[in-house]
Amino acid sequence: MNSVGRDGAGRAVITTARGEEPYDVVVGADGHASATRRLLAPGLRPEPAPYAVWRGAIPLGAPAERPRELKLLRDAWVTLGFPGGHGIFYLIPGGPRDGDGSTGPGNRLLAYAIYGRPPEGAEPGPYVHELAKEHFPAAWADIVARGGRRAAACHQVADAQAPRVARPPLLLAGDAAGVTRPHTATGAVKALQDALCLERVLREGPDVSAALERYADERTAAGAHLVALGRRMGRALVEETPDWPTMGQGEVDAWFRGVLAGTRHYLYEEARETDEPVGSASSATRRPGTDAGTGMGTGASAVR
């Protein structure tokens, strides 16, 4: 596809190497740099956050001498707080060139994302390793270092949301409709929810234009909610971090419930329904001076 537009009759027109082709409906699922979004929301630009994120992924076998950390990651993700940011460690599926090359559950990569504000002029690669060495327990700092300086990519955090995600005959889905800050962990989930909503509204009635308007009403509001949630989480986890070293697990749970108060998030619905503390399924936080051999240090919390 070279471009998307509308013709004089109001139909969508897609221009390809074969020429122009008219369509009754075009679903813009063309990612964060969506050409379809530029048509529906001209001039919309991502709004940057005042911090960056370093992302890295290494083969699961690289830190093989860290069995406690790897065992913990098989059932949880691990968050490590530090003044002005935090790091999160988790497992992701490996590709055909990773691990054993299979697509089975045993082929995994150890991934991390570290949020913070690099000093002006600092080289992103070396800085994140120094940051981890200074603030993380030794086992987790070693995992960051194992990736090598080229393994971590640093980029600015930003978000954007189309003011309306459908105007017949065009609609937006996934990252094309809106991009949230990574704290929400909703990229794939939101895309699936968009697809399910589109299927439902199309089944509810034969009028396609009316269906797209219902889709727009529902998914525009959902996207705006996620953008607002990402900004709230960013303020709490990076811009206005609490005094992690003074907090016990109960205080972390209460603090995070306050961060999410009045919002919805698929990762925490079960905890709310059962009225359990967030993270109570699998968590550990210790004050300074406690045993760091388990991989959990000051201000660290593992949440199932």
Backbone as CSV, one residue per row, in Angstrom:
resi,resn,N_x,N_y,N_z,CA_x,CA_y,CA_z,C_x,C_y,C_z
1,MET,0.833,-1.197,0.000,0.000,0.000,0.000,0.866,1.245,0.000
2,ASN,0.592,2.156,-0.919,1.329,3.412,-0.977,0.621,4.525,-0.217
3,SER,-0.709,4.536,-0.291,-1.473,5.575,0.399,-2.919,5.129,0.520
4,VAL,-3.657,5.826,1.395,-5.083,5.578,1.565,-5.797,6.921,1.560
5,GLY,-6.979,6.959,0.987,-7.734,8.206,0.917,-9.205,7.937,0.658
6,ARG,-9.934,8.945,0.244,-11.352,8.809,-0.083,-11.586,9.313,-1.494
7,ASP,-12.591,8.725,-2.164,-12.949,9.240,-3.486,-14.158,10.161,-3.364
8,GLY,-14.612,10.672,-4.492,-15.732,11.619,-4.469,-17.013,11.028,-3.947
9,ALA,-17.164,9.696,-4.023,-18.381,9.038,-3.546,-18.299,8.682,-2.064
10,GLY,-17.182,9.002,-1.423,-17.038,8.729,-0.002,-16.460,7.370,0.309
11,ARG,-16.144,6.579,-0.719,-15.524,5.286,-0.474,-14.033,5.440,-0.180
12,ALA,-13.477,4.442,0.493,-12.051,4.446,0.742,-11.312,4.023,-0.520
13,VAL,-10.171,4.641,-0.776,-9.354,4.322,-1.936,-7.942,4.025,-1.463
14,ILE,-7.442,2.856,-1.837,-6.072,2.474,-1.526,-5.264,2.500,-2.811
15,THR,-4.143,3.171,-2.773,-3.248,3.253,-3.923,-2.097,2.272,-3.738
16,THR,-1.936,1.394,-4.709,-0.842,0.425,-4.706,-0.090,0.544,-6.024
17,ALA,0.865,-0.341,-6.213,1.619,-0.345,-7.466,0.721,-0.662,-8.658
18,ARG,-0.426,-1.290,-8.392,-1.362,-1.630,-9.469,-2.318,-0.487,-9.791
19,GLY,-2.291,0.575,-8.984,-3.191,1.699,-9.203,-4.122,1.903,-8.030
20,GLU,-5.228,2.605,-8.235,-6.190,2.890,-7.170,-7.295,1.841,-7.142
21,GLU,-7.632,1.398,-5.932,-8.687,0.407,-5.764,-9.648,0.899,-4.684
22,PRO,-10.964,0.964,-4.995,-11.947,1.431,-4.004,-12.380,0.295,-3.066
23,TYR,-12.687,0.659,-1.807,-13.153,-0.308,-0.808,-14.281,0.328,-0.015
24,ASP,-15.190,-0.539,0.448,-16.284,-0.052,1.294,-15.805,0.245,2.707
25,VAL,-14.819,-0.528,3.192,-14.269,-0.337,4.537,-12.771,-0.610,4.473
26,VAL,-11.988,0.215,5.141,-10.557,-0.018,5.282,-10.232,-0.021,6.773
27,VAL,-9.608,-1.107,7.223,-9.161,-1.217,8.611,-7.689,-0.806,8.667
28,GLY,-7.418,0.293,9.301,-6.045,0.764,9.458,-5.410,0.113,10.666
29,ALA,-4.749,-1.017,10.449,-4.010,-1.705,11.508,-2.532,-1.643,11.150
30,ASP,-2.095,-0.450,10.748,-0.760,-0.266,10.184,0.232,0.355,11.154
31,GLY,0.058,0.058,12.444,1.085,0.355,13.426,1.155,1.786,13.905
32,HIS,2.192,2.060,14.720,2.281,3.343,15.406,2.505,4.507,14.444
33,ALA,3.044,4.244,13.248,3.250,5.305,12.250,2.168,5.249,11.180
34,SER,0.963,4.910,11.573,-0.150,4.628,10.669,-0.426,5.732,9.651
35,ALA,-0.472,5.329,8.370,-0.883,6.260,7.315,-2.376,6.532,7.394
36,THR,-3.148,5.545,7.830,-4.593,5.723,7.967,-4.909,6.732,9.065
37,ARG,-4.141,6.690,10.150,-4.369,7.655,11.231,-4.095,9.078,10.780
38,ARG,-3.122,9.255,9.904,-2.844,10.610,9.408,-4.023,11.171,8.639
39,LEU,-4.827,10.293,8.050,-6.020,10.750,7.334,-7.146,11.083,8.304
40,LEU,-7.309,10.276,9.343,-8.386,10.492,10.314,-8.034,11.568,11.338
41,ALA,-6.765,11.706,11.646,-6.332,12.679,12.666,-5.121,13.439,12.150
42,PRO,-5.308,14.281,11.133,-4.157,15.005,10.577,-3.521,15.919,11.633
43,GLY,-2.213,15.899,11.658,-1.502,16.754,12.598,-1.261,16.135,13.958
44,LEU,-1.842,14.961,14.221,-1.628,14.320,15.514,-0.185,13.845,15.624
45,ARG,0.477,14.179,16.708,1.855,13.781,16.929,1.968,13.124,18.308
46,PRO,2.810,12.094,18.440,3.017,11.489,19.765,3.523,12.522,20.762
47,GLU,3.025,12.426,21.984,3.449,13.340,23.055,4.527,12.665,23.886
48,PRO,5.747,13.203,23.909,6.836,12.524,24.611,6.714,12.653,26.132
49,ALA,7.138,11.601,26.815,7.268,11.641,28.266,8.645,12.207,28.612
50,PRO,8.832,12.691,29.825,10.131,13.263,30.205,11.147,12.209,30.645
51,TYR,11.072,11.025,30.061,12.024,9.980,30.408,12.129,8.995,29.245
52,ALA,13.108,8.102,29.349,13.372,7.131,28.286,13.260,5.717,28.851
53,VAL,13.318,4.728,27.953,13.323,3.328,28.364,14.437,2.604,27.616
54,TRP,15.151,1.779,28.353,16.146,0.891,27.751,15.519,-0.499,27.695
55,ARG,15.580,-1.121,26.552,15.063,-2.477,26.404,16.192,-3.414,25.985
56,GLY,16.177,-4.589,26.532,17.169,-5.586,26.166,16.573,-6.974,26.270
57,ALA,17.139,-7.927,25.548,16.710,-9.323,25.618,17.924,-10.199,25.365
58,ILE,18.103,-11.191,26.211,19.255,-12.085,26.086,18.767,-13.526,26.156
59,PRO,19.513,-14.459,25.578,19.126,-15.876,25.665,19.000,-16.314,27.112
60,LEU,18.044,-17.161,27.359,17.775,-17.574,28.734,18.970,-18.297,29.351
61,GLY,19.794,-18.901,28.523,20.939,-19.635,29.054,22.103,-18.751,29.449
62,ALA,22.086,-17.481,29.054,23.226,-16.609,29.337,23.490,-16.467,30.836
63,PRO,22.450,-16.206,31.663,22.704,-16.119,33.108,22.443,-17.450,33.813
64,ALA,22.958,-18.545,33.266,22.628,-19.878,33.781,23.028,-20.064,35.239
65,GLU,24.047,-19.318,35.685,24.479,-19.475,37.072,23.599,-18.677,38.031
66,ARG,22.490,-18.158,37.556,21.533,-17.434,38.403,20.232,-18.228,38.496
67,PRO,20.259,-19.452,39.032,19.051,-20.302,39.003,17.889,-19.731,39.795
68,ARG,18.177,-19.030,40.919,17.068,-18.489,41.714,16.317,-17.416,40.947
69,GLU,17.044,-16.553,40.274,16.412,-15.489,39.507,15.601,-16.063,38.342
70,LEU,16.169,-17.057,37.663,15.472,-17.660,36.529,14.222,-18.402,36.992
71,LYS,14.306,-19.077,38.129,13.135,-19.773,38.653,12.025,-18.786,38.985
72,LEU,12.384,-17.664,39.586,11.395,-16.655,39.921,10.716,-16.113,38.669
73,LEU,11.496,-15.887,37.627,10.947,-15.307,36.404,10.019,-16.257,35.652
74,ARG,10.097,-17.530,35.935,9.207,-18.466,35.254,7.765,-18.334,35.745
75,ASP,7.564,-17.724,36.899,6.222,-17.573,37.447,5.825,-16.129,37.716
76,ALA,6.718,-15.179,37.444,6.444,-13.798,37.827,7.269,-12.859,36.979
77,TRP,6.945,-11.578,37.053,7.894,-10.587,36.573,8.478,-9.890,37.802
78,VAL,9.617,-9.290,37.641,10.317,-8.670,38.770,10.505,-7.191,38.488
79,THR,10.103,-6.360,39.427,10.270,-4.913,39.315,11.238,-4.439,40.381
80,LEU,12.230,-3.672,39.975,13.231,-3.126,40.895,13.147,-1.608,40.844
81,GLY,12.843,-0.984,41.970,12.716,0.462,42.011,14.003,1.142,42.415
82,PHE,14.230,2.320,41.867,15.367,3.146,42.266,14.933,4.606,42.155
83,PRO,15.646,5.528,42.754,15.237,6.938,42.688,15.169,7.423,41.237
84,GLY,13.988,7.832,40.821,13.821,8.359,39.473,13.563,7.320,38.407
85,GLY,13.122,6.118,38.809,12.803,5.129,37.791,12.653,3.732,38.342
86,HIS,12.609,2.764,37.442,12.506,1.375,37.842,12.917,0.487,36.676
87,GLY,13.223,-0.765,36.988,13.502,-1.763,35.974,12.550,-2.925,36.131
88,ILE,12.204,-3.554,35.030,11.313,-4.707,35.072,11.925,-5.825,34.241
89,PHE,11.919,-7.048,34.788,12.499,-8.217,34.140,11.388,-9.242,33.928
90,TYR,11.398,-9.919,32.781,10.330,-10.862,32.461,10.799,-11.758,31.321
91,LEU,10.064,-12.827,31.065,10.383,-13.740,29.981,9.462,-13.490,28.793
92,ILE,10.005,-13.640,27.587,9.221,-13.499,26.367,9.518,-14.693,25.463
93,PRO,8.604,-15.018,24.529,8.871,-16.135,23.608,10.080,-15.848,22.727
94,GLY,10.882,-16.871,22.499,12.010,-16.752,21.602,11.612,-17.021,20.162
95,GLY,12.431,-16.574,19.244,12.178,-16.785,17.832,12.966,-17.962,17.286
96,PRO,12.909,-18.178,15.975,13.598,-19.325,15.367,15.106,-19.277,15.513
97,ARG,15.671,-18.098,15.780,17.116,-17.978,15.950,17.536,-17.929,17.415
98,ASP,16.577,-18.115,18.327,16.864,-18.036,19.759,16.785,-19.423,20.389
99,GLY,17.568,-19.623,21.423,17.486,-20.857,22.196,17.576,-22.093,21.324
100,ASP,16.543,-22.978,21.449,16.544,-24.208,20.654,15.890,-24.024,19.295
101,GLY,15.493,-22.792,18.971,14.923,-22.519,17.659,13.480,-22.950,17.491
102,SER,12.872,-23.486,18.548,11.494,-23.961,18.447,10.517,-22.839,18.753
103,THR,9.254,-23.137,18.568,8.200,-22.199,18.952,7.478,-22.699,20.202
104,GLY,8.074,-23.664,20.882,7.455,-24.239,22.071,7.653,-23.377,23.298
105,PRO,6.989,-23.747,24.389,7.053,-22.937,25.622,8.433,-22.893,26.243
106,GLY,9.320,-23.829,25.899,10.644,-23.823,26.481,11.608,-22.844,25.849
107,ASN,11.259,-22.291,24.704,12.148,-21.361,24.004,11.818,-19.947,24.451
108,ARG,12.640,-19.408,25.337,12.358,-18.110,25.934,13.595,-17.208,25.913
109,LEU,13.339,-15.912,25.961,14.377,-14.910,26.151,14.109,-14.192,27.462
110,LEU,15.165,-13.756,28.122,15.038,-12.946,29.320,15.089,-11.488,28.873
111,ALA,13.996,-10.791,29.062,13.902,-9.398,28.612,13.860,-8.458,29.801
112,TYR,14.292,-7.229,29.571,14.177,-6.223,30.617,13.854,-4.872,29.987
113,ALA,13.217,-4.027,30.776,12.959,-2.633,30.406,13.298,-1.788,31.618
114,ILE,14.147,-0.792,31.423,14.588,0.073,32.517,14.217,1.503,32.165
115,TYR,13.445,2.130,33.037,12.930,3.476,32.792,13.685,4.481,33.652
116,GLY,14.086,5.582,33.063,14.779,6.619,33.815,15.114,7.801,32.919
117,ARG,15.847,8.737,33.472,16.237,9.940,32.748,17.755,9.987,32.644
118,PRO,18.298,9.639,31.484,19.760,9.691,31.356,20.251,11.122,31.424
119,PRO,21.381,11.356,32.057,21.937,12.714,32.092,22.202,13.216,30.682
120,GLU,22.076,14.503,30.502,22.292,15.091,29.189,23.709,14.776,28.704
121,GLY,23.795,14.260,27.491,25.083,13.937,26.900,25.601,12.554,27.224
122,ALA,24.901,11.815,28.099,25.371,10.475,28.463,25.119,9.499,27.319
123,GLU,26.033,8.565,27.131,25.827,7.511,26.145,24.848,6.496,26.731
124,PRO,23.737,6.226,26.033,22.690,5.367,26.608,23.173,3.989,27.029
125,GLY,24.001,3.323,26.190,24.439,1.972,26.523,25.238,1.901,27.803
126,PRO,26.349,2.600,27.898,27.129,2.563,29.141,26.355,3.052,30.357
127,TYR,25.498,4.063,30.157,24.802,4.630,31.307,23.881,3.615,31.971
128,VAL,23.146,2.832,31.182,22.196,1.908,31.791,22.915,0.817,32.575
129,HIS,24.116,0.433,32.143,24.865,-0.562,32.893,25.382,0.012,34.213
130,GLU,25.798,1.259,34.194,26.223,1.911,35.433,25.036,2.088,36.370
131,LEU,23.878,2.429,35.807,22.670,2.605,36.613,22.312,1.297,37.305
132,ALA,22.306,0.191,36.544,21.967,-1.102,37.118,22.978,-1.504,38.188
133,LYS,24.242,-1.255,37.938,25.288,-1.609,38.901,25.127,-0.845,40.209
134,GLU,24.680,0.418,40.093,24.539,1.252,41.288,23.293,0.911,42.087
135,HIS,22.189,0.611,41.405,20.907,0.527,42.104,20.328,-0.876,42.230
136,PHE,20.711,-1.834,41.403,20.096,-3.148,41.432,20.911,-4.106,42.288
137,PRO,20.257,-5.108,42.885,21.020,-6.187,43.506,21.976,-6.799,42.482
138,ALA,23.095,-7.321,42.959,24.170,-7.745,42.059,23.711,-8.732,41.000
139,ALA,22.814,-9.659,41.370,22.381,-10.678,40.411,21.665,-10.057,39.224
140,TRP,20.827,-9.053,39.482,20.055,-8.438,38.404,20.918,-7.467,37.602
141,ALA,21.841,-6.782,38.264,22.781,-5.927,37.531,23.639,-6.775,36.595
142,ASP,23.985,-7.982,37.041,24.785,-8.876,36.207,23.999,-9.306,34.970
143,ILE,22.700,-9.532,35.122,21.871,-9.909,33.980,21.865,-8.792,32.940
144,VAL,21.750,-7.543,33.401,21.793,-6.417,32.466,23.141,-6.372,31.763
145,ALA,24.208,-6.580,32.516,25.550,-6.520,31.932,25.786,-7.653,30.943
146,ARG,25.151,-8.813,31.165,25.366,-9.962,30.295,24.933,-9.686,28.861
147,GLY,23.995,-8.788,28.702,23.517,-8.514,27.352,24.523,-7.778,26.496
148,GLY,25.542,-7.177,27.114,26.499,-6.381,26.344,25.905,-5.024,26.030
149,ARG,26.744,-4.076,25.726,26.278,-2.706,25.524,25.430,-2.534,24.277
150,ARG,25.565,-3.443,23.337,24.786,-3.310,22.107,23.418,-3.961,22.223
151,ALA,23.181,-4.716,23.302,21.919,-5.443,23.430,20.779,-4.541,23.874
152,ALA,21.084,-3.412,24.505,20.048,-2.527,25.023,19.791,-1.378,24.054
153,ALA,18.540,-1.234,23.657,18.143,-0.122,22.797,17.441,0.918,23.662
154,CYS,17.812,2.176,23.511,17.224,3.258,24.297,16.346,4.106,23.395
155,HIS,15.129,4.381,23.832,14.280,5.260,23.044,13.365,6.066,23.959
156,GLN,12.897,7.169,23.458,12.013,8.046,24.211,10.647,7.387,24.364
157,VAL,10.047,7.545,25.526,8.689,7.066,25.767,7.713,8.141,25.296
158,ALA,6.656,7.729,24.603,5.671,8.688,24.098,4.321,8.002,23.990
159,ASP,3.268,8.796,23.873,1.934,8.236,23.654,1.140,9.131,22.711
160,ALA,0.096,8.563,22.149,-0.773,9.297,21.224,-2.108,8.574,21.153
161,GLN,-3.185,9.323,20.945,-4.509,8.731,20.824,-5.318,9.527,19.814
162,ALA,-5.845,8.843,18.796,-6.702,9.510,17.812,-7.960,10.017,18.505
163,PRO,-8.402,11.246,18.219,-9.610,11.762,18.870,-10.860,10.968,18.540
164,ARG,-10.860,10.281,17.396,-11.946,9.358,17.053,-11.347,8.280,16.158
165,VAL,-11.539,6.998,16.540,-10.809,5.921,15.882,-11.537,5.347,14.674
166,ALA,-12.665,5.926,14.300,-13.337,5.499,13.072,-14.201,6.627,12.536
167,ARG,-14.133,6.822,11.243,-15.037,7.685,10.500,-15.295,6.967,9.188
168,PRO,-16.490,6.365,9.053,-16.764,5.548,7.878,-16.323,6.256,6.595
169,PRO,-15.610,5.499,5.729,-15.386,4.043,5.719,-14.050,3.622,6.329
170,LEU,-13.437,4.440,7.167,-12.117,4.139,7.720,-12.210,3.862,9.217
171,LEU,-11.398,2.928,9.683,-11.292,2.722,11.129,-9.863,2.351,11.472
172,LEU,-9.507,2.598,12.728,-8.157,2.330,13.228,-8.222,1.245,14.288
173,ALA,-7.181,0.409,14.319,-7.108,-0.654,15.313,-5.666,-0.806,15.780
174,GLY,-5.499,-1.323,16.996,-4.159,-1.544,17.531,-3.403,-0.252,17.723
175,ASP,-2.095,-0.291,17.475,-1.260,0.888,17.658,-1.620,2.013,16.697
176,ALA,-2.284,1.702,15.603,-2.705,2.760,14.682,-3.714,3.688,15.355
177,ALA,-4.563,3.127,16.203,-5.579,3.937,16.890,-4.974,4.754,18.017
178,GLY,-3.989,4.203,18.685,-3.366,4.912,19.788,-2.212,4.120,20.352
179,VAL,-1.225,4.826,20.860,-0.047,4.203,21.471,0.028,4.670,22.912
180,THR,0.113,3.710,23.830,0.208,4.060,25.246,1.635,3.865,25.733
181,ARG,1.938,4.425,26.892,3.253,4.187,27.489,3.382,2.710,27.846
182,PRO,4.583,2.156,27.718,4.738,0.702,27.892,4.336,0.165,29.254
183,HIS,4.227,1.013,30.273,3.852,0.534,31.613,2.540,-0.246,31.580
184,THR,1.642,0.093,30.664,0.324,-0.541,30.650,0.352,-1.961,30.102
185,ALA,1.394,-2.321,29.370,1.528,-3.676,28.809,0.266,-4.100,28.058
186,THR,-0.238,-3.213,27.203,-1.531,-3.477,26.577,-1.511,-3.501,25.053
187,GLY,-0.325,-3.467,24.425,-0.301,-3.389,22.972,-1.065,-4.510,22.294
188,ALA,-0.681,-5.760,22.574,-1.342,-6.898,21.938,-2.767,-7.071,22.456
189,VAL,-2.973,-6.873,23.758,-4.307,-7.040,24.336,-5.286,-6.047,23.729
190,LYS,-4.871,-4.802,23.603,-5.758,-3.786,23.034,-6.101,-4.120,21.578
191,ALA,-5.128,-4.597,20.814,-5.402,-4.956,19.424,-6.444,-6.070,19.342
192,LEU,-6.343,-7.053,20.233,-7.332,-8.125,20.266,-8.704,-7.601,20.664
193,GLN,-8.736,-6.701,21.631,-10.016,-6.124,22.049,-10.646,-5.311,20.919
194,ASP,-9.813,-4.591,20.171,-10.321,-3.852,19.016,-10.955,-4.804,18.009
195,ALA,-10.262,-5.911,17.719,-10.768,-6.872,16.738,-12.078,-7.499,17.199
196,LEU,-12.154,-7.851,18.489,-13.380,-8.450,19.012,-14.537,-7.461,18.971
197,CYS,-14.238,-6.203,19.284,-15.286,-5.182,19.232,-15.793,-5.009,17.800
198,LEU,-14.874,-4.974,16.839,-15.281,-4.805,15.438,-16.160,-5.967,14.989
199,GLU,-15.777,-7.186,15.354,-16.601,-8.339,14.990,-18.004,-8.208,15.584
200,ARG,-18.074,-7.812,16.845,-19.375,-7.718,17.516,-20.272,-6.671,16.882
201,VAL,-19.745,-5.472,16.633,-20.613,-4.410,16.101,-21.058,-4.726,14.673
202,LEU,-20.231,-5.427,13.921,-20.643,-5.804,12.563,-21.730,-6.872,12.597
203,ARG,-21.698,-7.737,13.610,-22.729,-8.766,13.740,-24.052,-8.191,14.244
204,GLU,-23.969,-7.082,14.955,-25.183,-6.539,15.572,-26.153,-5.919,14.570
205,GLY,-25.673,-5.530,13.397,-26.591,-4.918,12.438,-25.986,-4.845,11.058
206,PRO,-26.832,-4.760,10.034,-26.341,-4.785,8.650,-25.762,-3.456,8.175
207,ASP,-25.996,-2.374,8.914,-25.527,-1.052,8.485,-24.062,-0.892,8.907
208,VAL,-23.154,-0.966,7.922,-21.728,-0.923,8.226,-21.315,0.419,8.817
209,SER,-21.854,1.511,8.271,-21.491,2.832,8.783,-21.889,2.995,10.244
210,ALA,-23.094,2.526,10.585,-23.547,2.611,11.967,-22.675,1.740,12.872
211,ALA,-22.253,0.577,12.355,-21.393,-0.307,13.137,-20.053,0.359,13.422
212,LEU,-19.493,1.027,12.427,-18.212,1.697,12.625,-18.336,2.845,13.612
213,GLU,-19.486,3.515,13.634,-19.689,4.584,14.614,-19.764,4.009,16.025
214,ARG,-20.416,2.839,16.168,-20.460,2.205,17.493,-19.065,1.777,17.921
215,TYR,-18.306,1.249,16.977,-16.918,0.886,17.261,-16.145,2.117,17.732
216,ALA,-16.320,3.230,17.044,-15.598,4.451,17.401,-15.967,4.924,18.803
217,ASP,-17.256,4.868,19.131,-17.685,5.305,20.461,-16.997,4.487,21.550
218,GLU,-16.966,3.175,21.349,-16.444,2.281,22.389,-14.926,2.311,22.460
219,ARG,-14.251,2.184,21.325,-12.801,2.014,21.337,-12.040,3.335,21.476
220,THR,-12.649,4.451,21.100,-11.992,5.727,21.359,-11.900,5.958,22.865
221,ALA,-12.993,5.679,23.561,-12.997,5.853,25.017,-12.011,4.896,25.681
222,ALA,-11.946,3.642,25.193,-11.022,2.670,25.778,-9.578,3.103,25.564
223,GLY,-9.274,3.604,24.380,-7.909,4.052,24.104,-7.518,5.239,24.952
224,ALA,-8.427,6.191,25.119,-8.137,7.358,25.946,-7.894,6.955,27.398
225,HIS,-8.655,5.958,27.865,-8.453,5.461,29.227,-7.050,4.893,29.394
226,LEU,-6.575,4.119,28.411,-5.262,3.512,28.514,-4.147,4.553,28.458
227,VAL,-4.313,5.575,27.619,-3.305,6.638,27.568,-3.220,7.344,28.921
228,ALA,-4.379,7.640,29.506,-4.392,8.294,30.818,-3.774,7.399,31.882
229,LEU,-4.057,6.095,31.816,-3.491,5.162,32.780,-1.979,5.092,32.632
230,GLY,-1.482,5.052,31.398,-0.039,5.013,31.172,0.654,6.235,31.743
231,ARG,0.044,7.386,31.590,0.638,8.605,32.127,0.624,8.589,33.653
232,ARG,-0.463,8.083,34.233,-0.527,7.996,35.687,0.541,7.048,36.222
233,MET,0.701,5.896,35.567,1.708,4.939,36.002,3.110,5.503,35.805
234,GLY,3.323,6.230,34.721,4.621,6.833,34.482,5.007,7.839,35.554
235,ARG,4.033,8.644,35.972,4.311,9.600,37.046,4.709,8.873,38.315
236,ALA,3.972,7.798,38.642,4.218,7.091,39.897,5.505,6.284,39.872
237,LEU,5.827,5.684,38.730,6.946,4.751,38.653,8.248,5.382,38.192
238,VAL,8.173,6.602,37.631,9.392,7.227,37.120,9.521,8.682,37.564
239,GLU,8.504,9.474,37.298,8.617,10.918,37.529,8.539,11.291,38.994
240,GLU,7.716,10.575,39.779,7.524,10.920,41.188,7.637,9.652,42.033
241,THR,8.766,8.970,41.933,8.919,7.688,42.620,8.867,7.856,44.136
242,PRO,8.303,6.864,44.815,8.295,6.918,46.284,9.676,6.591,46.834
243,ASP,9.786,6.635,48.144,11.053,6.299,48.799,11.105,4.779,48.950
244,TRP,11.477,4.088,47.847,11.435,2.627,47.827,12.121,1.974,49.033
245,PRO,13.323,2.400,49.446,14.028,1.663,50.508,13.284,1.625,51.834
246,THR,12.368,2.558,52.070,11.676,2.593,53.359,10.381,1.795,53.342
247,MET,10.023,1.200,52.207,8.710,0.569,52.062,8.790,-0.938,52.199
248,GLY,7.872,-1.491,52.993,7.698,-2.930,53.062,6.688,-3.374,52.024
249,GLN,6.451,-4.704,51.943,5.556,-5.217,50.910,4.136,-4.674,51.058
250,GLY,3.640,-4.597,52.288,2.293,-4.073,52.486,2.169,-2.632,52.029
251,GLU,3.204,-1.853,52.286,3.184,-0.457,51.848,3.257,-0.349,50.330
252,VAL,4.038,-1.239,49.689,4.089,-1.253,48.229,2.721,-1.608,47.664
253,ASP,2.067,-2.614,48.237,0.745,-3.019,47.764,-0.254,-1.866,47.871
254,ALA,-0.270,-1.210,49.034,-1.213,-0.106,49.240,-0.915,1.048,48.294
255,TRP,0.364,1.342,48.107,0.748,2.423,47.194,0.287,2.127,45.782
256,PHE,0.487,0.881,45.315,0.136,0.572,43.932,-1.370,0.512,43.747
257,ARG,-2.106,0.078,44.760,-3.571,0.144,44.670,-4.014,1.593,44.496
258,GLY,-3.320,2.514,45.177,-3.640,3.925,45.012,-3.337,4.425,43.609
259,VAL,-2.229,3.934,43.024,-1.882,4.324,41.655,-2.987,3.917,40.684
260,LEU,-3.566,2.727,40.894,-4.577,2.202,39.977,-6.004,2.555,40.363
261,ALA,-6.182,3.266,41.470,-7.535,3.554,41.959,-8.384,4.244,40.890
262,GLY,-9.593,3.704,40.691,-10.518,4.303,39.730,-10.240,3.942,38.294
263,THR,-9.299,3.032,38.050,-8.961,2.640,36.687,-9.258,1.152,36.491
264,ARG,-9.118,0.697,35.253,-9.279,-0.716,34.924,-7.999,-1.208,34.259
265,HIS,-7.582,-2.422,34.607,-6.414,-3.012,33.953,-6.521,-4.523,34.043
266,TYR,-6.375,-5.189,32.899,-6.584,-6.633,32.850,-5.636,-7.415,33.752
267,LEU,-4.437,-6.906,34.002,-3.474,-7.638,34.814,-3.857,-7.679,36.286
268,TYR,-4.710,-6.759,36.729,-4.988,-6.628,38.159,-6.451,-6.850,38.503
269,GLU,-7.253,-7.303,37.546,-8.675,-7.502,37.822,-8.896,-8.562,38.886
270,GLU,-8.156,-9.688,38.789,-8.368,-10.770,39.744,-8.052,-10.319,41.154
271,ALA,-6.981,-9.570,41.321,-6.606,-9.106,42.661,-7.693,-8.224,43.244
272,ARG,-8.325,-7.402,42.401,-9.363,-6.515,42.916,-10.623,-7.289,43.271
273,GLU,-10.980,-8.260,42.419,-12.207,-9.004,42.661,-12.136,-9.800,43.962
274,THR,-10.937,-10.307,44.290,-10.780,-11.085,45.517,-10.358,-10.230,46.695
275,ASP,-10.171,-8.920,46.439,-9.771,-7.973,47.476,-8.436,-8.350,48.089
276,GLU,-7.560,-8.979,47.288,-6.220,-9.276,47.763,-5.297,-8.129,47.404
277,PRO,-4.209,-7.944,48.142,-3.260,-6.899,47.784,-2.658,-7.169,46.413
278,VAL,-2.436,-6.127,45.646,-1.781,-6.286,44.363,-0.416,-6.914,44.590
279,GLY,-0.142,-7.993,43.872,1.157,-8.643,43.997,1.202,-9.711,45.073
280,SER,0.073,-9.952,45.768,0.120,-10.891,46.874,0.327,-12.325,46.411
281,ALA,0.036,-12.622,45.143,0.178,-13.993,44.670,1.631,-14.448,44.684
282,SER,2.524,-13.541,44.392,3.949,-13.908,44.388,4.760,-12.632,44.506
283,SER,5.179,-12.314,45.703,5.868,-11.037,45.856,6.888,-11.117,46.978
284,ALA,7.862,-10.231,46.894,8.874,-10.169,47.948,9.514,-8.801,47.941
285,THR,9.532,-8.169,49.078,10.227,-6.896,49.225,10.921,-6.913,50.574
286,ARG,12.168,-6.499,50.608,12.897,-6.460,51.863,13.515,-5.104,52.083
287,ARG,13.687,-4.784,53.324,14.362,-3.544,53.667,15.871,-3.707,53.476
288,PRO,16.616,-2.601,53.443,18.070,-2.692,53.276,18.685,-3.601,54.323
289,GLY,19.714,-4.349,53.882,20.436,-5.191,54.806,19.956,-6.624,54.864
290,THR,18.841,-6.943,54.176,18.365,-8.319,54.182,19.058,-9.102,53.093
291,ASP,18.820,-10.407,53.086,19.519,-11.319,52.177,19.199,-10.997,50.729
292,ALA,20.217,-10.619,49.960,20.027,-10.314,48.542,20.249,-11.539,47.679
293,GLY,20.515,-12.677,48.280,20.803,-13.864,47.492,19.626,-14.381,46.703
294,THR,18.410,-14.011,47.098,17.245,-14.496,46.374,16.953,-13.663,45.138
295,GLY,17.718,-12.606,44.941,17.505,-11.783,43.755,16.580,-10.622,43.987
296,MET,16.016,-10.499,45.176,15.130,-9.385,45.469,15.850,-8.440,46.406
297,GLY,15.895,-7.172,46.059,16.619,-6.212,46.889,15.714,-5.109,47.354
298,THR,16.324,-4.040,47.792,15.579,-2.916,48.317,14.559,-2.404,47.321
299,GLY,13.323,-2.307,47.762,12.275,-1.752,46.911,11.904,-2.635,45.749
300,ALA,12.225,-3.926,45.791,11.905,-4.806,44.678,10.616,-5.555,44.949
301,SER,9.837,-5.776,43.903,8.596,-6.518,44.061,8.369,-7.415,42.859
302,ALA,8.042,-8.644,43.105,7.702,-9.570,42.009,6.206,-9.792,42.040
303,VAL,5.559,-9.613,40.919,4.096,-9.730,40.862,3.723,-10.773,39.831
304,ARG,2.897,-11.713,40.198,2.476,-12.733,39.270,1.680,-12.105,38.129
